[in-house]
Amino acid sequence: MKNLFKALASFQSEVPTIHKATKGYGYSYADLPTIFNIINPLLEKHDLGITQLLNSDDRGNYINTVVFHTESGESIESNTYIPDVALKGMNQYQGFGSGVTYYRRYALSCALRLVTDVDNDGSGVQVAKKSPKNTYAHVETVVSDKKTMTSAQFEKCLKAISNGTYTVERLHNEFMLTDIQANALKVAKI
């Protein structure tokens, strides 16, 4: 994997922060076409390629992201499962397509270490404080007595929200959401 990691490190040292072009649900992010316009020439320059395959198994649908070195054939891969959620105002196929696009963007960003949006998924969880000398930042973790939930519980909550028998506010008040669950709420547009 020496060739792949060397090329990936060189790519990462050159790739810029990708400007946020699209706005939605209180945050800005770079969409897939914007990301590919910037990374494709750098991937080629460093003999890297990437592919994202849509697969499924007994656990559900997932995106298989593969980063490979074109000269040596070395590769790394990651699987990202796509939650099966109903999105308000979309039929089943449109909702699935939105989920695929959303998770492709995040899987790609993770695999290549891209910065494509403001990292605010943990809002309210960590608070940065400056030291008295203003030379170092310290992170203070806020402890919460909220419960965490399983994927099955989260899916039931999403269905209840879609049916109008539960609210997003109540969900946030009662449970500590994982980044994936918070992102799924954003995708669900509820």
Phi, psi and omega per residue, in radians:
M1 nan 0.031 -3.093
K2 -0.983 -0.788 -3.115
N3 -1.138 -0.766 -3.138
L4 -1.094 -0.844 -3.076
F5 -1.173 -0.620 3.093
K6 -1.141 -0.780 3.132
A7 -1.159 -0.697 3.139
L8 -1.141 -0.714 3.100
A9 -1.108 -0.720 3.105
S10 -1.123 -0.753 3.083
F11 -1.014 -0.836 -3.088
Q12 -1.139 -0.506 3.124
S13 -1.296 -0.319 -3.124
E14 -1.803 -0.471 -3.040
V15 -1.205 2.266 -3.131
P16 -1.434 2.967 2.907
T17 -1.116 2.258 -3.067
I18 -1.553 2.123 -3.037
H19 -1.052 2.504 -3.131
K20 -1.340 2.070 -3.064
A21 -1.892 -0.444 -3.030
T22 -2.025 2.469 3.105
K23 -2.020 2.467 3.085
G24 -2.948 2.331 3.006
Y25 0.939 0.762 3.008
G26 1.504 0.117 3.095
Y27 -2.548 2.837 3.115
S28 -1.957 2.590 -3.134
Y29 -2.689 2.849 3.059
A30 -1.609 2.266 3.117
D31 -1.399 2.985 -3.081
L32 -1.014 -0.803 3.119
P33 -1.024 -0.688 3.110
T34 -1.109 -0.778 3.139
I35 -1.062 -0.871 -3.095
F36 -1.127 -0.627 3.089
N37 -1.035 -0.592 -3.119
I38 -1.497 -0.731 -3.014
I39 -1.474 -0.476 -3.065
N40 -0.977 -0.822 3.118
P41 -1.107 -0.617 3.133
L42 -1.269 -0.652 3.071
L43 -1.053 -0.818 3.136
E44 -1.078 -0.772 -3.133
K45 -1.001 -0.632 -3.077
H46 -1.784 0.324 3.098
D47 0.979 0.729 3.117
L48 -2.014 2.642 3.045
G49 -2.414 2.829 3.110
I50 -2.503 2.486 3.024
T51 -2.415 2.605 3.108
Q52 -2.257 2.009 -3.089
L53 -1.852 2.446 3.095
L54 -1.639 2.127 -3.102
N55 -2.312 2.997 3.029
S56 -2.574 2.689 3.045
D57 -2.544 -2.909 -3.086
D58 -1.145 -0.254 3.111
R59 -1.585 -0.286 3.115
G60 2.373 -2.883 3.128
N61 -1.506 2.503 3.116
Y62 -2.595 2.757 3.066
I63 -1.767 2.171 3.080
N64 -1.714 1.861 -3.129
T65 -1.688 2.156 -3.125
V66 -2.104 2.156 3.016
V67 -1.844 2.243 -3.079
F68 -2.346 2.701 3.064
H69 -1.695 2.083 -3.003
T70 -1.190 -0.485 -3.113
E71 -1.417 -0.778 -3.036
S72 -1.677 -0.341 -3.084
G73 1.432 0.017 3.114
E74 -1.191 2.548 -3.122
S75 -2.622 2.768 2.971
I76 -2.264 2.689 -3.133
E77 -2.539 2.798 -3.123
S78 -2.531 2.487 3.090
N79 -1.922 2.282 3.134
T80 -2.135 1.984 -3.129
Y81 -1.351 2.499 -3.107
I82 -1.824 2.037 3.137
P83 -1.103 2.529 3.114
D84 -1.611 1.663 -3.114
V85 -2.201 2.652 3.058
A86 -1.567 2.278 -3.139
L87 -1.813 2.306 -3.105
K88 -1.014 2.263 3.088
G89 1.400 0.117 -3.133
M90 -2.215 2.558 3.011
N91 -1.367 3.047 -3.060
Q92 -0.973 -0.706 -3.082
Y93 -1.285 -0.697 3.099
Q94 -1.135 -0.729 3.120
G95 -1.101 -0.741 3.113
F96 -1.111 -0.754 3.115
G97 -1.055 -0.714 3.092
S98 -1.092 -0.744 3.116
G99 -1.097 -0.737 3.127
V100 -1.064 -0.838 -3.130
T101 -1.083 -0.786 -3.132
Y102 -1.038 -0.888 -3.094
Y103 -1.276 -0.496 3.030
R104 -1.062 -0.785 -3.103
R105 -1.089 -0.799 -3.137
Y106 -1.236 -0.676 3.107
A107 -1.113 -0.738 3.096
L108 -1.083 -0.798 -3.139
S109 -1.088 -0.707 3.122
C110 -1.186 -0.786 -3.085
A111 -1.099 -0.634 -3.068
L112 -1.804 -0.002 -3.097
R113 1.030 0.909 3.132
L114 -1.626 2.568 3.013
V115 -1.876 1.898 -3.044
T116 -2.153 -0.035 3.098
D117 -2.754 3.028 3.080
V118 -1.360 2.242 -3.114
D119 -1.433 1.547 3.141
N120 -2.116 0.310 -3.121
D121 -1.097 -0.487 -3.128
G122 -1.699 0.386 -3.113
S123 -0.893 2.276 3.134
G124 1.530 -0.178 -3.127
V125 -1.626 -0.703 3.140
Q126 -2.160 2.487 3.133
V127 -2.206 2.177 3.122
A128 -1.470 2.354 3.086
K129 -2.233 2.464 3.092
K130 -1.520 2.544 3.079
S131 -1.303 2.885 -3.125
P132 -0.985 -0.536 -3.124
K133 -1.550 -0.025 -3.119
N134 0.993 0.513 3.135
T135 -1.827 -0.372 -3.124
Y136 -2.378 2.569 3.041
A137 -1.770 2.416 3.102
H138 -1.990 2.555 3.104
V139 -1.896 2.227 3.110
E140 -1.867 2.173 3.122
T141 -1.530 2.260 3.119
V142 -1.596 2.139 -3.126
V143 -1.478 2.351 -3.110
S144 -2.093 2.512 3.078
D145 -1.646 0.176 3.118
K146 -1.265 2.610 3.127
K147 -1.425 2.632 2.971
T148 -1.606 2.839 -3.109
M149 -2.281 2.665 3.091
T150 -1.359 2.926 3.089
S151 -1.058 -0.688 -3.138
A152 -1.129 -0.749 3.098
Q153 -1.096 -0.712 -3.126
F154 -1.107 -0.760 3.124
E155 -1.084 -0.690 3.088
K156 -1.094 -0.703 3.117
C157 -1.109 -0.746 3.121
L158 -1.062 -0.738 3.120
K159 -1.123 -0.721 3.141
A160 -1.145 -0.647 3.095
I161 -1.144 -0.774 3.117
S162 -1.081 -0.604 3.138
N163 -1.414 -0.182 -3.141
G164 1.482 0.179 -3.138
T165 -1.680 0.016 -3.124
Y166 -2.644 2.707 -3.103
T167 -2.093 2.726 3.084
V168 -1.102 -0.686 3.140
E169 -1.048 -0.753 3.128
R170 -1.128 -0.708 3.097
L171 -1.011 -0.833 -3.140
H172 -1.156 -0.595 -3.135
N173 -1.266 -0.546 -3.036
E174 -1.685 -0.441 -3.003
F175 -2.274 2.620 2.980
M176 -1.611 2.025 -3.095
L177 -1.546 2.509 3.000
T178 -1.303 2.906 3.081
D179 -1.009 -0.712 -3.122
I180 -1.124 -0.741 3.125
Q181 -1.163 -0.735 3.103
A182 -1.069 -0.737 3.112
N183 -1.136 -0.669 3.107
A184 -1.104 -0.633 3.065
L185 -1.085 -0.716 3.124
K186 -1.120 -0.755 3.135
V187 -1.132 -0.667 -3.094
A188 -1.211 -0.295 3.096
K189 0.974 0.747 3.100
I190 -2.096 nan nan
